Amino acid sequence: MSNFDILVVGGGHAGIEAAYLASQFDLNVGIITLPGVGLASAPCNPSIGGVGKGQVVREIDALGGITGKLADMAGIQFRVLNESKGYAVQSTRVQIDKEKYSEFAEELISEINNITIIREKVIAIEFEDNQYSVRGECSTWNSKKIIMTVGTFLNGKLHTGSTTTEGGRSDTESSNSLASFFSSIKTVSARFKTGTPARLNKDSIDYAVMTEQPSDSTVRNFHCLNTYNTRNLKQISCYLTRTNETTMEIIRENKEKSPMFNGQIKGVGARYCPSIEDKAYRYPDKNIHHVFVEPEGLDLNTVYPSGISSSLPEEVQVDFLRSITGLEKCHVEQYGYAVEYDVIDTTQLNYKLELESMPGLFFAGQVNGTSGYEEAAGQGLIAGINASLDILERDSFILNRNSSYIGVMIEDLISNTRDEPYRLFTARNENRLSVREDNAVLRMYPYRTSLYLNDAIDHYNDVFVNVFEALIESIEKNVVKPGDRFLVDNKIKIAKRSTVSELLKMSSLDPIKTLEDYLVFIGLDVPREISRCIAITTKYSGYIEKASQHYEKIRSLDKKKVDWSRLVSSENISFECKQRIEKIKPETFGQLKLIDGLRPATLAVVAGM
Ligand SMILES: Cc1cc2nc3c(=O)[nH]c(=O)nc-3n(C[C@H](O)[C@H](O)[C@H](O)COP(=O)(O)OP(=O)(O)OC[C@H]3O[C@@H](n4cnc5c(N)ncnc54)[C@H](O)[C@@H]3O)c2cc1C
């Protein structure tokens, strides 16, 4: 029998992040995970980052986690999403080689001396003699702390048409044997559901009729210590095609065969990750939906058609797939399916992600009702750090929701019983002008410093913060005047003397390029990610100030009367929020604030009315 300080059950995205962080505190850490399932494997979309999620990956990176590092190593296409929108909502997205991502994770974790990887199924967990005893099919281990990260495996059940099998994902078993352990923990009454599309043979597709989306060589890597835009692997393109009237007709004609709509699946799916059946039946007038054809890896023969996850019978999947431009001759390598699984009620957890009623037992990832690799990794990091700090009898590590997406997610999770899978997006954050990708190091700096780990990440963060502070102060003072060579060379017209910071706020100028040009002009060599952060922070400073006043106003508005009927007809409030408001019909702002699932951005709209 081995003794561990921390045992992580599950080697997915939450599990490896938890174990990696815990190992930094020189503790004896174990990961117990199912045989045959690679570490950090990607059962769904082969990508890391995206809207709201890119911010999380940068936060994880600034706090010393590994998701960003792995994404850079396995990245085969880099893009910035929302590039035409404001900087606050721009997010990096990396298409990954899913096989290599998992291999790199295995390599990186195996090299850490104080992490032991155990491939065995956990069948029971008990608490006795002030420690946890974890029983696998062959062995038993003791540990001071447990971090449960079992993803979609709790009573997992897979559906394709009328065929159902037990499992956490295709070709794996489920975690039914943990039922007695979970009987003492409240699970959400509704089961949750997620799904995945068919995988297609990459040589059976006509790419010539689709729109190519090449990798952007200028995109900054996720990991701060990697050179700005170098790439580890060969870069390849994704392709865009669309569904059409025939596609959607086929799906609509087969509604009674859809497990999601014929009553076979009872679980609730993620509203913001709808299957193609959801799109067909819920929006009967809409036939054109984007389908992104994404490679799954350099050496894999499959592509992932994003946007059309389905659990329809196999023959119906083939029919609708072959109606899509470019997919007429596609060959299916693996059919799409849906998985139903149990999740715990996260209102039982505290900010450390520890179960209040069973100290020392932490939960992170999809078992907490979230969806997505990044959300899982962010929670794993919080649980891993806090389990370690508890053992070391140090203060807890709690991220504030005003300064991080991870903080928003954790507060949302522990404040409400989730009634559907939770995923992050920028509208969940009331402070999104200040909580951006570019300033993740600044935002995470005080938190990371409080860990006293003092490694290369801390050195990088110190330099970032020091240069940022010195330069932002100097551009407030440094002046440019009409006729200055820098302005003439860059064809910038100004009417009077201005500080550089005033110049960056001019609406006609790109603040990032202007600051870069200015720095070249004065001969100062500043890392691009720092000058970018300074330019955006300066550009937004007025709005940020206003936004924080607005936020303070929200806090004092509880007594304000609200006209709920006006809210449900407002164009600025999402459909989901309108549905929830209409159900409760709140009379005051205070009542409105308590409605489950109402987004902070909606409250901000109401406060401004
Ligand atoms: C079919 C499917 C579709 C998905 N679709 C999407 C999507 O469209 N968008 C999206 O963002 N996310 C999607 N996801 C979710 C995404 O895969 C997860 O959010 C992410 O992997 C969660 O990470 P995790 O670490 O919580 O769990 P996982 O990555 O699932 O890892 C769980 C780990 O627990 C281990 N485990 C389970 N039970 C035991 C046990 N008893 N003993 C030992 N080890 C155990 C498993 O081996 C596994 O390593 C999908 C997942 C599936 C399965």
PDBQT file of the ligand as one rigid body, heavy atoms in Angstrom, charges set to zero:
ROOT
HETATM    1  C1  LIG A 701     -18.577  12.757 -26.182  1.00  0.00    +0.000 C 
HETATM    2  C2  LIG A 701     -18.023  14.012 -25.601  1.00  0.00    +0.000 A 
HETATM    3  C3  LIG A 701     -18.283  15.205 -26.201  1.00  0.00    +0.000 A 
HETATM    4  C4  LIG A 701     -17.766  16.388 -25.682  1.00  0.00    +0.000 A 
HETATM    5  N1  LIG A 701     -18.044  17.555 -26.316  1.00  0.00    +0.000 NA
HETATM    6  C5  LIG A 701     -17.487  18.693 -25.889  1.00  0.00    +0.000 A 
HETATM    7  C6  LIG A 701     -17.679  19.910 -26.605  1.00  0.00    +0.000 A 
HETATM    8  O1  LIG A 701     -18.338  19.953 -27.629  1.00  0.00    +0.000 OA
HETATM    9  N2  LIG A 701     -17.103  21.034 -26.132  1.00  0.00    +0.000 N 
HETATM   10  C7  LIG A 701     -16.366  21.008 -25.021  1.00  0.00    +0.000 A 
HETATM   11  O2  LIG A 701     -15.840  22.047 -24.644  1.00  0.00    +0.000 OA
HETATM   12  N3  LIG A 701     -16.180  19.884 -24.330  1.00  0.00    +0.000 NA
HETATM   13  C8  LIG A 701     -16.710  18.732 -24.746  1.00  0.00    +0.000 A 
HETATM   14  N4  LIG A 701     -16.528  17.585 -24.070  1.00  0.00    +0.000 N 
HETATM   15  C9  LIG A 701     -16.000  17.704 -22.788  1.00  0.00    +0.000 C 
HETATM   16  C10 LIG A 701     -14.541  17.624 -22.606  1.00  0.00    +0.000 C 
HETATM   17  O3  LIG A 701     -14.087  16.401 -23.086  1.00  0.00    +0.000 OA
HETATM   18  C11 LIG A 701     -14.377  17.740 -21.148  1.00  0.00    +0.000 C 
HETATM   19  O4  LIG A 701     -14.891  18.983 -20.734  1.00  0.00    +0.000 OA
HETATM   20  C12 LIG A 701     -13.013  17.614 -20.607  1.00  0.00    +0.000 C 
HETATM   21  O5  LIG A 701     -12.335  16.516 -21.118  1.00  0.00    +0.000 OA
HETATM   22  C13 LIG A 701     -13.200  17.487 -19.125  1.00  0.00    +0.000 C 
HETATM   23  O6  LIG A 701     -11.995  17.246 -18.511  1.00  0.00    +0.000 OA
HETATM   24  P1  LIG A 701     -11.981  16.447 -17.161  1.00  0.00    +0.000 P 
HETATM   25  O7  LIG A 701     -10.570  16.410 -16.750  1.00  0.00    +0.000 OA
HETATM   26  O8  LIG A 701     -12.984  16.969 -16.245  1.00  0.00    +0.000 OA
HETATM   27  O9  LIG A 701     -12.485  14.989 -17.563  1.00  0.00    +0.000 OA
HETATM   28  P2  LIG A 701     -11.950  13.970 -18.645  1.00  0.00    +0.000 P 
HETATM   29  O10 LIG A 701     -11.066  14.617 -19.608  1.00  0.00    +0.000 OA
HETATM   30  O11 LIG A 701     -13.138  13.265 -19.144  1.00  0.00    +0.000 OA
HETATM   31  O12 LIG A 701     -11.069  12.992 -17.769  1.00  0.00    +0.000 OA
HETATM   32  C14 LIG A 701     -11.657  12.129 -16.827  1.00  0.00    +0.000 C 
HETATM   33  C15 LIG A 701     -10.609  11.148 -16.420  1.00  0.00    +0.000 C 
HETATM   34  O13 LIG A 701     -11.095  10.374 -15.342  1.00  0.00    +0.000 OA
HETATM   35  C16 LIG A 701     -10.645   9.047 -15.487  1.00  0.00    +0.000 C 
HETATM   36  N5  LIG A 701     -11.555   8.203 -14.719  1.00  0.00    +0.000 N 
HETATM   37  C17 LIG A 701     -12.901   8.184 -14.738  1.00  0.00    +0.000 A 
HETATM   38  N6  LIG A 701     -13.372   7.297 -13.846  1.00  0.00    +0.000 NA
HETATM   39  C18 LIG A 701     -12.305   6.749 -13.232  1.00  0.00    +0.000 A 
HETATM   40  C19 LIG A 701     -12.133   5.763 -12.225  1.00  0.00    +0.000 A 
HETATM   41  N7  LIG A 701     -13.170   5.172 -11.635  1.00  0.00    +0.000 N 
HETATM   42  N8  LIG A 701     -10.888   5.422 -11.852  1.00  0.00    +0.000 NA
HETATM   43  C20 LIG A 701      -9.796   6.011 -12.419  1.00  0.00    +0.000 A 
HETATM   44  N9  LIG A 701      -9.913   6.961 -13.375  1.00  0.00    +0.000 NA
HETATM   45  C21 LIG A 701     -11.140   7.325 -13.774  1.00  0.00    +0.000 A 
HETATM   46  C22 LIG A 701     -10.647   8.798 -16.980  1.00  0.00    +0.000 C 
HETATM   47  O14 LIG A 701      -9.709   7.829 -17.304  1.00  0.00    +0.000 OA
HETATM   48  C23 LIG A 701     -10.232  10.165 -17.510  1.00  0.00    +0.000 C 
HETATM   49  O15 LIG A 701      -8.830  10.213 -17.659  1.00  0.00    +0.000 OA
HETATM   50  C24 LIG A 701     -17.009  16.366 -24.541  1.00  0.00    +0.000 A 
HETATM   51  C25 LIG A 701     -16.751  15.149 -23.912  1.00  0.00    +0.000 A 
HETATM   52  C26 LIG A 701     -17.248  13.978 -24.438  1.00  0.00    +0.000 A 
HETATM   53  C27 LIG A 701     -16.958  12.685 -23.749  1.00  0.00    +0.000 C 
ENDROOT
TORSDOF 0
